[in-house]
Amino acid sequence: MAGDDLGGLLGRLLGGDGGDGPLVAALLGVTGDSGQAGGNPLQGLVTALHDAGLGAKTDSWIGTGSNQSVSGPEIAQALPYQALDHVAQQGGVTPEQAADRLAEALPRVVDKLTPDGHVPEGSLEDLVRQRL
């Protein structure tokens, strides 16, 4: 599935007109390229955020309780600059703006994609479609 299609699906999942869906899709595309998560970009993103020291916040998004917030600077520090720069270019914004927008969107996206308290298996497109 093309990134634009995934971005639109993620935008719908967020309950808006697309908004930050394309930014999240671009980020998931980058995190899925590492192969470390068996091709599941959501698991790759969760692992990257855990490794960067955001484990407790990320776990709150996956868990069934309330979501802890994260700041744009925390996201910027947690992600490799190349990944954030790619996301920013895809969204036509600065890396700082991309980090701020991702900080707003990621808790909601991860929460909606993990309603059972764990990162599910399967393709990201299938997971998003199941939640719409």
Sequence and secondary structure as in RCSB ss.txt:
>XXXX:A:sequence
MAGDDLGGLLGRLLGGDGGDGPLVAALLGVTGDSGQAGGNPLQGLVTALHDAGLGAKTDSWIGTGSNQSVSGPEI
AQALPYQALDHVAQQGGVTPEQAADRLAEALPRVVDKLTPDGHVPEGSLEDLVRQRL
>XXXX:A:secstr
  HHHHHHHHHHHTTSSSTTHHHHHHHHHHHGGG TTTT HHHHHHHHHIIIIIHHHHHHHHSSS      HHHH
HHHS HHHHHHHHHHHTS HHHHHHHHHHHHHHHHHHH TTSS   S HHHHHHHH 
